[in-house]
């Protein structure tokens, strides 16, 4: 028995060392697992940053293309307005020519009718 009188057996130094070494191994395993997790997360973050940079470059390319298309659209609009005006004048000229031809034919018909009805 213990000099104090307790009935508990004394724990040996060997069992304490075993428990301590087991705790150290467990802690080392936890640290290793945590380090693996941190490494995986860091790798994922690097991949995400690379993807983000690639998307930013693609976005810049799209913006440049959009600006080019806008400039082309404005140029196209100017050209179409000029063509529209040109075609409008062409239509007006043909309309005036047709009107003059119709008036000339009517004058000729009236003159022929007058000559037939009233010879001079």
C-alpha positions as CSV (number, residue, x, y, z in Angstrom):
1,X,0.0,0.0,0.0
2,X,0.8,3.6,-0.4
3,X,2.4,5.4,2.6
4,X,-0.5,7.8,2.5
5,X,-2.8,5.0,2.7
6,X,-4.5,5.0,-0.7
7,X,-5.4,1.9,-2.5
8,X,-4.4,3.2,-5.9
9,X,-1.4,1.5,-7.5
10,X,1.4,3.8,-8.6
11,X,1.7,4.5,-12.3
12,X,5.0,3.6,-13.7
13,X,7.2,6.0,-15.5
14,X,7.1,3.7,-18.6
15,X,3.3,4.0,-19.0
16,X,3.6,7.8,-18.6
17,X,6.2,7.9,-21.3
18,X,4.0,5.8,-23.6
19,X,1.1,8.1,-23.2
20,X,3.3,11.1,-23.7
21,X,4.8,9.7,-26.9
22,X,1.4,8.7,-28.1
23,X,0.1,12.3,-27.6
24,X,3.2,13.6,-29.4
25,X,2.5,11.2,-32.3
26,X,-1.2,12.2,-32.4
27,X,-0.2,15.9,-32.4
28,X,2.3,15.3,-35.1
29,X,-0.3,13.5,-37.2
30,X,-2.7,16.4,-36.6
31,X,-0.1,18.9,-37.7
32,X,0.7,16.8,-40.7
33,X,-3.0,16.7,-41.7
34,X,-3.4,20.4,-41.1
35,X,-0.3,21.1,-43.2
36,X,-1.7,18.9,-46.0
37,X,-5.0,20.8,-45.8
38,X,-3.2,24.1,-45.9
39,X,-1.2,23.0,-48.9
40,X,-4.3,21.9,-50.8
41,X,-6.0,25.1,-50.0
42,X,-3.0,27.1,-51.2
43,X,-2.9,25.1,-54.4
44,X,-6.6,25.7,-55.0
45,X,-6.1,29.4,-54.3
46,X,-3.3,29.6,-56.8
47,X,-5.4,27.8,-59.4
48,X,-8.3,30.2,-58.8
49,X,-6.1,33.2,-59.1
50,X,-4.7,31.9,-62.4
51,X,-8.2,31.4,-63.6
52,X,-9.2,34.9,-62.5
53,X,-6.3,36.4,-64.3
54,X,-7.1,34.5,-67.4
55,X,-10.7,35.7,-67.2
56,X,-9.5,39.2,-66.8
57,X,-7.5,38.9,-70.0
58,X,-10.5,37.5,-71.8
59,X,-12.6,40.3,-70.5
60,X,-10.1,42.9,-71.8
61,X,-10.1,41.2,-75.2
62,X,-13.9,41.2,-75.3
63,X,-13.9,44.9,-74.3
64,X,-11.5,45.7,-77.2
65,X,-13.7,43.7,-79.6
66,X,-16.8,45.5,-78.4
67,X,-15.1,48.9,-78.9
68,X,-14.0,47.9,-82.4
69,X,-17.5,46.7,-83.2
70,X,-18.9,50.0,-81.9
71,X,-16.6,52.0,-84.2
72,X,-17.5,49.8,-87.1
73,X,-21.2,50.2,-86.4
74,X,-20.8,54.0,-86.3
75,X,-18.9,53.9,-89.7
76,X,-21.6,51.6,-91.1
77,X,-24.3,54.0,-89.9
78,X,-22.6,57.0,-91.7
79,X,-22.2,55.0,-94.9
80,X,-25.9,53.9,-94.8
81,X,-27.0,57.4,-94.3
82,X,-25.0,58.5,-97.3
83,X,-26.4,55.7,-99.4
84,X,-29.9,56.5,-98.2
85,X,-29.5,60.1,-99.3
86,X,-28.1,59.1,-102.6
87,X,-31.0,56.6,-103.3
88,X,-33.5,59.2,-102.1
89,X,-32.2,61.7,-104.8
90,X,-32.1,58.9,-107.3
91,X,-35.8,58.2,-106.6
92,X,-36.7,61.9,-106.7
93,X,-35.0,62.3,-110.1
94,X,-36.8,59.2,-111.5
95,X,-40.1,60.5,-110.1
96,X,-39.5,63.9,-111.7
97,X,-38.6,62.4,-115.1
98,X,-41.6,60.2,-115.0
99,X,-43.9,63.1,-114.1
100,X,-42.4,65.2,-117.0
101,X,-42.9,62.4,-119.4
102,X,-46.5,62.0,-118.3
103,X,-47.1,65.7,-118.6
104,X,-45.5,65.8,-122.0
105,X,-47.6,62.9,-123.2
106,X,-50.8,64.6,-121.9
107,X,-49.9,67.8,-123.7
108,X,-49.3,65.9,-126.8
109,X,-52.6,64.1,-126.5
110,X,-54.4,67.4,-125.8
111,X,-52.7,69.0,-128.8
112,X,-53.7,66.2,-131.1
113,X,-57.3,66.3,-129.8
114,X,-57.4,70.1,-130.3
115,X,-56.0,69.8,-133.8
116,X,-58.5,67.1,-134.7
117,X,-61.5,68.9,-133.2
118,X,-60.6,72.4,-134.4
119,X,-58.4,72.5,-137.4
120,X,-57.0,75.9,-138.1
